[in-house]
Amino acid sequence: MTQVLFHLAFPVKDIPSTKKFYIDGLGCLAGRENDRCLILSLYGHQLVAHVVEELPPPQQGIYPRHFGVVFQAERNWLALLERVHEKRLPFYVRPKVRFPDTPLEHRTFFLADPSNNLLEFKYYRFESAIFGETALTQVGDMAPEQLPAQKS
């Protein structure tokens, strides 16, 4: 089977601060770039940072928009956490365990890049929680009735 890569394009205020955060901070690999765009490899997935004239307003909290990585090995999550500490990247949400002692238990933390894009990094104790455990309704830090309302 051919490997499939995830692609995400997102807005940034400038290339230098984006490189400092993603390459120097998180350890992403740099791809092509110009003064308006930077391609990054985040654990083998393609991120494309596009400079915009006006950034979207910062969110009030982690919902509804963020992106990140789900680690399948706890040691890899811990290695990134150690790097974040070493590089002194500020936490948007400090590391914590969600849903302890349940089938949904996972470790998580959030960072905000210099353009206020939110990134989540997590590791599930039980792999079945990544796409399974569908009888359970908990997602993130909010109960389903607390999630932002969908427009019809």
LOKEVO-356026 format. One record per residue: x, y, z of N, C-alpha, C in turn. Coordinates in steps of 0.001 Angstrom, whole numbers, plus 524288, in hexadecimal, padded with zeros to 5 digits. Atoms other than C-alpha are relative to their C-alpha. Layout:
<pts>
 n.east n.north  n.up ca.east ca.north ca.up c.east c.north  c.up
      X       Y     Z       X        Y     Z      X       Y     Z
...
</pts>
This chain:
<pts>
 n.east n.north  n.up ca.east ca.north ca.up c.east c.north  c.up
  80348   7FB63 80000   80000    80000 80000  80372   804D8 80000
  7FD29   7FB1A 80037   804F0    80D8E 7FC9F  7FEB6   80350 804BC
  800D8   7FC9F 7FB83   806C9    816AC 8080D  7FCED   804D2 7FE4C
  80325   7FB5B 80103   7FD08    821C7 80897  801D8   80446 803AB
  7FE41   7FB97 7FCDB   80154    82F23 80D63  7FB8F   803E1 800B5
  803D0   7FBEE 7FEE5   7F8CD    8394F 813D1  80255   80539 7FE5A
  7FE5B   7FACD 801BD   7F988    84743 80E60  7FC8C   8040F 802B1
  802EB   7FBC2 7FD8E   7F58F    8539B 81596  8028F   80527 7FE95
  7FE35   7FAAE 8010E   7F6E5    861B5 81109  7FDA7   8038F 8042E
  801D9   7FCA5 7FBCC   7F5C4    86C57 81B5D  8027D   8056C 7FF8E
  7FE14   7FAA0 80076   7F7A5    87B1C 81CBA  8042C   80142 80417
  7FBF9   7FE19 7FC68   803AF    88169 822CA  80118   805BF 7FEE2
  7FED5   7FA6F 8009B   8084C    88F58 824F4  8050F   800F3 7FD00
  7FB03   7FF66 802C9   8161C    88D4A 81FA4  802F0   7FAD1 7FFF5
  7FCF3   804D1 80080   81FEA    882F2 81BA9  8041F   7FF7D 80453
  7FBF9   800B2 7FBF5   82AF2    885DA 82577  7FDF5   7FDEA 80538
  80202   801F4 7FAFB   8229D    883F0 831C0  7FDC1   7FA82 7FF67
  80216   8053C 80109   81C32    87809 82B8E  80473   7FC03 7FFFB
  7FB7B   80384 80017   82985    871DA 828DE  80225   7FF2C 8057C
  7FDDD   8007B 7FAB6   82E22    874B4 836A8  7FCB2   7FC40 80344
  8036E   8035A 7FCEB   82240    86E1A 83CBF  80006   7FA5E 7FE02
  800C5   80547 80217   82071    86284 8339A  80524   7FD04 7FF1F
  7FB18   802AF 8012E   82E7D    85F74 82F97  8037D   7FFDA 804D7
  7FC91   7FFD0 7FB6E   836BE    86413 83B12  7FD4D   7FDD6 804DA
  802D7   801A8 7FB55   82C39    86177 84546  7FE33   7FA60 7FFC4
  80250   80543 80044   8249D    85560 84116  80365   7FBFD 7FD30
  7FCA5   803AF 802CC   82F1C    84F86 83867  7FDEE   7FE5C 7FAB8
  801F2   8012E 80544   82774    84FB8 82BB2  80469   80088 7FC08
  7FC5E   7FF6E 80459   82EF7    84E0E 81F14  7FDCD   803FB 7FC35
  801A8   7FBFA 803BB   82E81    85942 8155F  80019   7FDD5 7FA7F
  8002A   80138 80590   82A8D    85778 80752  800B7   80504 7FCF4
  7FFA5   7FB4C 8032C   828E6    861A3 7FCCB  7FDF9   804B7 80302
  801ED   7FB3B 7FD88   82704    86FA1 800E9  800FE   804B0 7FC7E
  7FF08   7FAD3 80234   825E9    87D6F 7FC11  7FE39   803ED 80425
  8014D   7FC21 7FBFC   82284    88A2B 802E8  7FA3F   7FFDD 801AD
  80592   80050 7FEC1   813F3    88696 8033F  7FE2D   7FA82 80192
  801AF   8056A 7FF27   813F0    877D7 8055D  8048B   7FCA4 801E0
  7FC15   803A9 7FE03   81B2B    86D0E 80C9B  7FD79   7FAA4 8007C
  801D0   80561 7FF85   81953    85E70 80B3E  80327   7FD68 80458
  7FD98   8028C 7FB7D   81C25    8568E 8178A  7FE6D   7FA45 8002E
  8014E   80568 7FED7   81CB8    84831 81B12  7FF74   7FF88 805E6
  80119   800F5 7FA7A   81657    8458D 82845  7FF15   7FA2C 8008D
  80043   805B5 7FF7C   8191A    8373D 82B1A  7FE5B   7FD73 7FADB
  80106   80246 8051B   81872    83485 81C87  7FB16   801EA 7FD56
  804BA   7FDD6 8025E   80BEE    83C1A 819FC  80120   8058B 7FE2B
  7FED8   7FB09 80279   80BA8    8483A 81176  7FCB8   80470 80233
  80278   7FB20 7FE5F   80898    85557 8179B  801D5   8043B 7FC4D
  7FE89   7FBA9 80365   80862    8615D 80F05  7FE38   8050B 80298
  80108   7FB03 7FD6E   8096E    86E89 815BB  7FFB8   8043C 7FBD6
  800CF   7FBCF 803CA   803ED    879B5 80DA4  7FF9A   80534 802DB
  80034   7FAC5 7FDAC   8069D    887DB 81143  7FB0F   802B8 7FE1C
  804C3   7FD0E 8013B   7FA0E    88FB7 811E6  80098   80589 80215
  7FFCD   7FA84 7FE58   7F802    89E47 81347  7FD7E   800C9 80553
  802C2   7FF7F 7FB06   7EE8C    89CAA 81E8B  7FEB6   7FA93 8020F
  8010E   80512 7FD98   7EE33    89108 827A5  7FA6F   7FFC6 8020C
  80513   80085 7FD62   7E143    88BA4 82C7F  8009F   80191 805BD
  7FF8E   7FE9E 7FA78   7DE25    89064 83A3F  80162   7FB39 80346
  7FEB3   8046A 7FCA5   7E3DA    887EF 84512  7FB1B   7FD9C 80260
  8045D   802C4 7FD90   7DAA3    87D9B 84A66  7FFF8   80104 805DD
  80088   7FFDB 7FA55   7D597    87E37 85831  7FF82   7FA60 801D2
  80005   80585 7FE95   7D970    87078 85C35  801A8   7FCA3 7FB6B
  7FDF0   803AA 803E7   7DD0F    8644E 8548B  7FC1E   7FE77 7FBC2
  803F8   80168 803E3   7D054    862C5 84D10  7FE2E   804D9 7FD17
  800C2   804D2 802EB   7CC72    8623B 84256  804BF   7FE5F 7FCC6
  7FBF6   80101 803EB   7D957    862E4 83AD9  80555   7FF00 8028C
  7FA97   80141 7FEBD   7E646    85C27 83D82  80197   7FB3E 7FCBD
  7FE0F   8049F 802BE   7EED0    851C6 83744  804AC   7FDEE 80300
  7FB8E   8021F 7FD3B   7F9B5    848E6 83BA5  80127   7FA6A 7FE85
  7FE27   80548 800EF   7FEDF    83B2D 83D0D  7FE14   7FC77 8045E
  8012C   80421 7FC3D   7FA28    82ECE 843B5  8048F   7FC2C 7FFB6
  7FB9E   803A9 7FFC2   805EF    826D4 847F3  7FDFC   7FA93 80158
  8017F   8055E 7FED6   804AE    81818 84803  803BC   7FD6D 803D6
  7FC55   801E7 7FC0E   81046    81657 8512F  800BD   8045A 8040A
  7FF94   7FC1E 7FBD7   810A0    81D3F 85E48  80569   80278 80033
  7FAA8   7FDF0 7FFD7   81F6A    81EBD 85D8E  800BE   80473 7FC1E
  7FF90   7FBCC 803DF   81DE8    8273A 85159  7FD45   804F2 801E6
  802B8   7FB85 7FDB3   813FC    83009 85820  8037C   8027C 80431
  7FC8D   7FE04 7FBE0   81D3F    83135 863B9  804D4   802A5 7FDBF
  7FB70   7FD97 8027E   828BB    83440 85AAD  7FEAD   80573 7FDFA
  80186   7FACC 801C9   82140    83F78 85480  7FF2C   80398 804AA
  800CF   7FCD6 7FB55   81D1B    84452 861E3  8053B   801E2 8022F
  7FAC2   7FE78 7FE2A   82B6E    84457 86607  8024D   8043D 7FC75
  7FE09   7FC11 803AF   82F0F    84BF2 859AD  7FD4F   8053F 800DE
  802EA   7FB28 7FF01   82458    855E5 85C63  80234   802C2 804CE
  7FD9B   7FDB3 7FB50   82A1B    857F5 869F4  8056A   8022B 7FEC2
  7FAAF   7FE49 80150   8380B    858CC 864A0  7FFFB   804F8 7FCB4
  8004A   7FB78 80384   83425    862A5 85A29  7FCDD   80483 8025C
  802F4   7FC04 7FD22   82BFE    86A2F 86414  7FB55   80215 7FCE8
  804C7   7FE81 802C2   81FE3    86A20 85B93  7FBAE   80096 8041A
  80417   7FF43 7FC07   81498    86FB3 8637B  7FB43   7FC8E 7FEE9
  804B4   80333 8007F   80902    866F3 8660E  7FB31   80377 7FF9A
  80535   7FDA5 80017   7FB6E    86B40 86226  7FCA2   7FD31 80410
  80248   80343 7FBE2   7F64F    85FF5 86A7C  8045C   7FC4A 801BA
  7FBCA   80335 7FDDE   80024    85936 87352  7FEAB   7FA27 7FF87
  800E9   805A9 80065   801EF    84A66 87280  7FC67   7FE12 80459
  803A0   8023F 7FC3B   7F72F    842B9 87912  7FE00   7FACB 7FDF0
  80288   804EC 80180   7EFEB    835D2 878E8  7FA26   800FC 7FFEB
  805B1   7FFA2 80080   7E1FA    835FF 873E9  7FDA1   7FAA2 800E2
  8030A   804C3 7FF30   7D805    82BC1 877E7  8032B   7FB98 8028D
  7FCCB   80413 7FD88   7E10F    82472 8814C  7FCCF   7FB3D 8018C
  80248   80508 7FE70   7DE25    81630 88418  7FB19   7FE9A 7FCF4
  8044E   80171 80375   7D49E    81527 878B1  80254   7FE1D 7FAD0
  7FE07   8019F 8051C   7D5C2    80F55 86AFD  801D0   80499 7FC96
  7FE85   7FB5D 80307   7D799    81D6B 86608  804C3   802D2 80237
  7FB9B   7FD57 7FD79   7E334    820B2 86EB6  80431   80180 7FC08
  7FBAE   7FE47 80352   7ED5B    828DC 867B4  802D7   804A1 80265
  7FCBB   7FB9F 7FE7D   7F863    83259 86A10  7FFA2   80410 7FBAB
  8007D   7FBE6 803E5   7F782    83F85 8634F  80298   80500 801D7
  7FE90   7FA96 7FEFA   7FD2C    84D1D 86271  7FF32   8031C 7FAFE
  800EC   7FC77 80462   7FAD3    858E0 859BA  80430   80431 7FFE2
  7FC8A   7FB95 800E5   803F3    86301 853FB  7FD40   803C6 7FC4C
  801CE   7FC21 803D1   800FC    86F95 84CA4  804CC   801E9 7FD14
  7FB92   7FE01 80301   809FB    8736A 8418A  7FFDB   805FB 80012
  7FFDE   7FA41 7FFD2   80DE3    881C3 83FA7  7FB80   802AF 7FD24
  80484   7FDDB 802CE   80202    883A1 836C7  7FADE   7FE5E 80280
  8048F   801B4 7FCEE   7F892    87E35 8410B  7FD3E   7FB2D 7FDDD
  8021B   8051A 80182   7F662    8711F 83A45  800EE   7FC52 80493
  7FF9A   8038C 7FB8B   7F3B7    86702 844C7  80151   7FA84 7FE2A
  7FE4B   8054E 80135   7FA5F    859BA 8447F  7FF53   7FC9D 804D5
  8009B   803C2 7FBC0   7F6F5    84DE4 84CC3  8035A   7FB3F 7FEDE
  7FCD5   804AE 80069   7FFFF    84275 84F58  7FE11   7FC3C 80427
  80244   80397 7FC38   7FA4B    83656 85596  801AF   7FA60 7FF0C
  7FEEA   80598 80015   7FC6A    8281C 858C1  7FB9C   7FD4A 802FF
  80430   80309 7FD83   7F12E    81EB9 85BA4  80241   7FB25 8028E
  7FE42   804AC 7FD2F   7F39E    8143E 865D4  7FE22   7FB11 7FD36
  80236   8046E 802D7   7EABE    80B1C 85E13  7FF12   801A9 7FA58
  8006D   7FE9A 8058A   7EBFA    80B83 84F46  7FA5E   7FFFC 7FE11
  8057E   80048 801A8   7DD7B    80816 84E15  7FD32   80543 8008B
  8028C   7FAED 7FF3C   7DA2E    815E6 8529D  800EF   803C6 7FB80
  7FED0   7FC58 8043E   7E01A    81C41 8468C  7FB54   80081 7FC51
  80487   7FFDB 80382   7D4BF    8188B 83D96  7FB6B   7FCC2 80203
  8040B   80384 7FE0C   7CCF8    80EEF 845AB  7FD64   80218 804E1
  802C5   7FEB4 7FB22   7C5F7    80EB4 852B8  7FB3F   80375 7FECE
  80449   7FCBC 801E6   7BA24    81423 84B81  7FB45   8002F 8039D
  8044E   7FFC8 7FC3A   7B0DC    81113 856A6  800C1   80471 803E3
  7FED3   7FBAB 7FC72   7B78E    81BDC 85E5D  7FF7A   8052A 7FD05
  800EE   7FB06 802B0   7B45F    82A1F 85B4C  803CC   80453 80180
  7FC67   7FBE8 7FE59   7BF25    8319C 8623E  803F6   80126 7FBAF
  7FC14   7FE33 803BC   7C7DF    839A3 8594F  802A9   804B2 80271
  7FD26   7FB7F 7FDFD   7D274    842B2 85E31  7FE69   8017E 8057C
  8010B   7FDFA 7FAC2   7CFD7    84B48 869EA  7FA56   8016F 800E6
  80566   7FE59 7FF7F   7C184    84DA7 86768  7FC49   7FB72 7FF34
  80434   803C2 800E5   7B55E    8456B 8689A  7FD5A   80172 7FAD4
  80270   7FEDF 8050C   7ADC9    84445 85BBF  7FC5D   804BF 80023
  803A2   7FB8C 7FFCC   7A3A5    84E30 86042  802CB   80539 800B0
  7FD03   7FB34 7FF5A   7AE95    85822 862BF  802EA   80196 7FB0B
  7FD3A   7FEC7 804C3   7B492    85770 85527  7FD44   8045F 7FD15
  80283   7FBC2 802EB   7B25F    8632A 84C33  7FB85   7FDFA 7FC9F
  804A1   80181 802F5   7A50D    862A4 845BC  80133   7FFF4 7FA26
  7FF65   80033 805A5   7A495    85E9A 83780  7FBA5   80314 7FD84
  803FC   7FD12 802E9   79DA0    8678C 82E0C  7FD73   7FC79 7FC0A
  802B5   80361 803C4   7934A    86124 825B8  7FF0D   802C0 7FAED
</pts>
